Amino acid sequence: MKFVELLKKARNLIEWFIIYSIMGWIYEVVWWFMIELNRGFVNRGVLYGPWLPIYGFGMLAVLGVVRLLKIKKPLPIFLVGTALVTGVELLGSYIMEWTVGYIMWDYSDMFGNFEGRISVKTSILFGLLILLGIYSVQPRMEKFQKRFDKSVIHNVFFVLVLLAIITDAVFTFFVK
């Protein structure tokens, strides 16, 4: 594989990560805080910007497994994806507790929770979001990436957003 092709693949994966991280932030802010808990706007996440990396990591893991196993039907995608992202959320809660000293969510009052870190309700919602991602968001992203593959504006915008996220992470974890 040529170096340029490798860079394009890396850019595409990072763009998927960014988009799903932003979508996760929107889901958290709109659904959990404005609708479910009726608390109004709360900037969710460890970082300052409108992105929650756990959603990006979770969806990349799902895409990788679904493609590796060649899963095509909605029910198996839902089941495998739900199990996978529930595991990512559980692991993420331990990593967050270890690195920043706290967990940003608590599902203790929800049915089927484990240590307040994961719950049946949130896992089902994540599974539904995975189906939305696989069948609606991902095809559109890939079509966009193919169409604007060589666009200077696309590539410059990508670099700027990536630098914003990196800067956010540096200030969050190292500068404070």
N, C-alpha and C positions, 0 to 999 in steps of 0.2 A: 504494500500500500504506500502510495506516495505521501510525502510529508504534508502537502496541502490538503489531501483527502483526509488525513488523520486529524488535522486542525479543524476541518469542517465537521467531522464527526464529534470531536470534542466540543466545539461550539454548539452544535445541535443538542447534545446531552446537557450541557450547562444551561442552555436556553429552556429546555424542558424543566430542569430543576428550578430555575428562576420562576417560570410561569406557574408551576404547581405550588411553589412556596408562596407566591403572591395570592393565588387562589385559596390556599389554606388560611392565610391571614384574613382574607375577605370572609370566608366561611366562619372563622372564629369570631370576628367582630360582629358580623351581621346576625348569624344564627345564634351563637351561644350568648352573646352579651346583649344584643339589642332585642332579640325575639325570645329566646329560651329563658333568660334570666331577667329580662326587662331592666337592664342597668344603664342603657345608653351606650355611647361610644367608649370603648376601653381599648387602648393600643395593646394588642396581645403579643406575646412572644418575649424572648430574651433580648432581641435586637431592637433598635430604634425604628428602623424602616418598616414598610408594609410587606414583610415577608416572614414566613415561618419555615425555616429550613427542614424541620421534621416532615412536613408535607412533601417537600421536594425529594428528600431521601426516600420516603415511603413510596411515592409514586414511581420513582426510578427503579426501586426494588421490584415493585409489582410488574412494571413493563418488562424488566429483564427476565423475571421468572415466567411470565405469560408467554413471552416470545421464545424463551428457551424450551419450554414444555409444549409450545405450539397449541396453547389453549385458545379456542375460538368462541365457545358458547358462553352466554352470560352467566348461567348458574355456576359453572366451575370457576369462571373468572371472579365472580362475587365471593365464593367460598375461599379460594386460594388467596385472593387479594385481601380479604378481610382478615384471615389468619396472619398473613404476612405483615400488614400494617399494624395490627394489634400487637404483634411482636416488636415491631419498630417503636411503637408508642411506649411499650413497657421498657424496652432497652433505653429509649430516649429519656424516660423518667429517671432511670438510675444514673445515666450519664449526666443529666442536668443536676441531679442532687449532688453528685460527686464533684462537678466542676463549678457550679454557682451556689451550691448549698441549699437549694430549695427546688420544689417542683411547682410548675405554674398551673397545675390543674389538680383537682381533687374530686374524684367520683365516688367518694365514700357513701354518699346518700343514694347512689343509684343501684339498681338491681344487678346482681351478677358482677360486682366489682371485685378486683383483686388489689388489696392495699390502697384503694382509692386511685390507682394508677391507670387501670383499664376498666371498661365496663361493657356489658352487652349492648346497651343503647348506642354508645359512641362507636363501637365496632360495627354495628349494623349501618349507622350513618356513614362511616368511612367506606364500607362496602358499596353503598349506593353512590358515593362520590367517585369511587374507582370506576364504576360502570359509566358514569358521566364522562370521566377522563378518557377511558379507553375508546368509547364509541362516539364521542362528540369532540372533545378538546384535542386529543392526540392527532386524529386525522387532519384537523384544521391546521394545527401547528406544523405538521409535516408538509402539508400543501403550501403553507406560507413560506417555510424554510426553503422549499424547492424553488418556489417562484422568485424569491428575493435572495437567493444563494450568493450572488455576486454583487449585491447592492452595497455600495459604500455606506449609505445612510443606515441600513440594517446592521452592518458590522460595527460602525461607530457607536450606534445606540447600544448594541450588545456590550461593547467594551465599557461604555460609561455606566451602564447598570451594574455590570460585574464589579467595576471599581467602587461603586457606591456600596454594594453589599460587603465587599472586602473591607472597605474603610469602616463601615458600620461594625463589623465583627471585631476589627482591631480596637476601635474605641470602646466597644462593649466589654471585651475580655482583657485588654491590656492597658488601656489608658484610664478609663473611668474617671 
